[in-house]
Amino acid sequence: MTFRLTARPDRVEWLDDGTLAIVDFKTGSPPSHADVLSGFSPQLTLEAAILATGGMHGLPAGIISELCHVALSGGHTPGREQQVRLKDSPAASLGDLALAHLQGLRLVLDDYLNERRGFTSKPFPSRMPAFSDYDHLARFAEWSEEGAEELEGE
């Protein structure tokens, strides 16, 4: 089975030093810095991995030196930039962070392919909204602790 990861960055810039920057414009709130570094919001880092390895048609492979979200939601500071910084990350560079996130994706996909991981409806419940339109399809309440208590009482 083949899996193809594709992306279309909002903007790629060639910087004066010959490196590349990827900019993602957000009409809502940009993801938190912690979510980007941890891989819970991997859009920019996966785009960087694709670009760094020459995987974007029409763009040469290159060193990624900047990743940035730009909030276009208006308010007091419209166009606010939120740079991805490595301050709280073990990665030595944005390229290393990008490749680590790509490797993490490959490991997860390999787990699915080799049936070592199941498809769960809420793999990280603390990061999910309290209710979802699809909870009834997953029979989430039935399999949760609340559902187990109801079964015990029968």
C-alpha positions in Angstrom: 0.0 0.0 0.0 1.3 3.5 -0.9 0.5 6.6 1.0 1.3 10.0 -0.6 1.6 13.1 1.5 0.9 16.3 -0.4 0.7 19.9 0.6 0.2 23.3 -0.9 1.7 26.0 1.3 0.1 29.4 1.4 3.4 31.1 0.7 7.0 30.1 0.3 9.7 32.8 0.3 13.3 32.7 -0.7 15.3 34.6 1.8 18.4 36.7 1.2 20.6 34.0 2.7 19.3 31.4 0.2 17.1 29.5 2.7 13.3 29.1 2.5 10.5 30.3 4.7 7.0 28.8 4.8 4.1 31.1 5.8 0.6 29.8 6.6 -2.2 32.3 6.8 -4.9 31.6 9.4 -8.3 33.2 9.4 -8.9 31.8 12.9 -6.5 31.3 15.7 -3.1 29.8 14.8 -2.2 26.6 16.7 -0.3 27.0 19.9 3.5 26.9 19.8 3.5 23.7 22.0 1.1 22.0 19.6 3.3 22.8 16.6 6.5 21.6 18.4 4.9 18.4 19.7 3.4 17.4 16.3 -0.2 17.9 17.2 -0.4 20.6 14.6 2.1 19.4 12.0 0.9 21.3 8.9 3.9 23.6 8.7 6.5 21.0 9.7 5.2 18.4 7.3 5.2 21.1 4.5 8.8 21.9 5.5 9.7 18.2 5.3 8.2 17.9 1.8 9.9 21.1 0.6 13.3 20.2 2.2 13.4 16.9 0.4 12.4 18.3 -3.0 8.9 17.0 -3.0 7.0 20.1 -4.1 6.5 20.4 -7.8 8.2 23.5 -9.2 10.1 24.3 -6.0 13.7 23.2 -5.4 14.7 21.4 -2.3 16.2 23.7 0.3 17.0 24.6 3.8 14.0 25.8 5.8 15.0 28.6 8.1 11.6 30.0 9.0 8.1 28.7 9.6 5.4 31.2 10.4 1.7 31.4 11.0 0.0 34.8 10.2 -3.3 35.5 11.9 -5.7 37.3 9.6 -8.6 37.3 12.0 -8.5 41.1 12.5 -8.9 42.5 15.9 -6.3 44.7 17.6 -3.3 43.2 15.9 -4.4 42.1 12.4 -1.6 40.2 10.5 0.0 39.1 13.8 3.0 36.8 13.0 3.7 33.7 15.1 7.1 32.2 14.3 7.9 28.6 15.1 10.8 28.8 17.5 12.9 25.8 18.8 13.3 27.1 22.3 11.3 24.3 23.9 12.2 21.6 21.4 15.0 19.0 21.4 15.4 19.6 17.6 18.6 21.4 16.5 17.0 23.0 13.5 13.6 23.5 11.9 14.7 20.9 9.3 15.4 18.4 12.1 12.0 19.1 13.6 10.3 18.7 10.2 12.0 15.4 9.5 11.2 14.1 13.0 7.5 14.9 12.4 7.6 13.1 9.1 9.3 10.1 10.7 6.5 10.1 13.3 3.9 10.1 10.6 5.6 7.2 8.9 5.7 5.2 12.1 2.0 5.8 12.7 1.1 4.9 9.2 3.2 1.7 9.4 1.4 0.8 12.6 -2.0 1.1 10.8 -0.7 -0.8 7.8 0.6 -3.6 9.9 -2.4 -3.7 12.2 -0.5 -2.7 15.3 -2.8 0.3 15.9 -6.5 0.5 15.6 -8.6 3.4 14.4 -10.0 5.1 17.5 -12.6 7.8 17.5 -10.9 9.8 20.2 -7.2 8.9 20.4 -6.4 12.0 22.5 -9.6 12.7 24.5 -8.1 15.7 26.4 -7.5 17.4 23.0 -11.0 16.8 21.6 -14.2 18.8 22.0 -16.5 17.4 24.7 -19.1 16.4 22.0 -18.7 15.4 18.4 -21.3 14.8 15.6 -19.7 11.3 15.2 -19.7 10.1 18.9 -22.9 8.2 18.3 -21.4 6.3 15.4 -18.4 5.3 17.5 -20.7 4.2 20.3 -18.3 6.2 22.5 -20.6 6.5 25.5 -21.3 2.7 25.4 -17.6 1.9 25.6 -16.6 4.6 28.1 -16.4 4.2 31.8 -20.0 5.5 32.1 -21.2 2.8 29.8 -19.3 0.1 31.7 -21.0 1.3 35.0 -24.4 1.0 33.4 -23.7 -2.6 32.2 -22.5 -3.6 35.7 -25.8 -2.4 37.2 -27.9 -4.7 34.9 
